Amino acid sequence: MNPLDFSHFLLWTGDLCFVAGLTLMALISASAAAKIDAGARIPMQFGLNGQPTWTAPRRFALLFAPALAAGFGLLLTFLAHRVPTGQLTQEAVSLGTSRVFMAFAFVLAHLLHLAFAIKWLNKDKQR
């Protein structure tokens, strides 16, 4: 392997970020599950007035974003591993960077969604 071959670096960096992102999302969901009642319905989307537009059962809501991230991540992983290694092509760079940013974006979105949902559920309990 050529030490200047960045295609391997991009490939494994994307794999590492994908696995780390799914692991973080699982930990975030487990932490949120401990704070949410078993029978609660979790807001999935909020309107402009700050009220939920629709809710979902707890299990579905906690697993939705990780499952979506896993699906997109597996698709991009499949595509990334089909790129010939040993040459730094535009496709390799695009897939490598998109996998890293996608992992970060999914973790951030999941964290913010559950933070807002828990805040709303706690506020709703106080009423």
Secondary structure, 3 states (H helix, E strand, C coil): CCCCCHHHHHHHHHHHHHHHHHHHHHHHHHHHHHHCCCCCEEEEEECCCCCEEEEEEHHHHHHHHHHHHHHHHHHHHHHHHHCCCCCCCHHHHHHHHHHHHHHHHHHHHHHHHHHHHHHHHHHHHHC
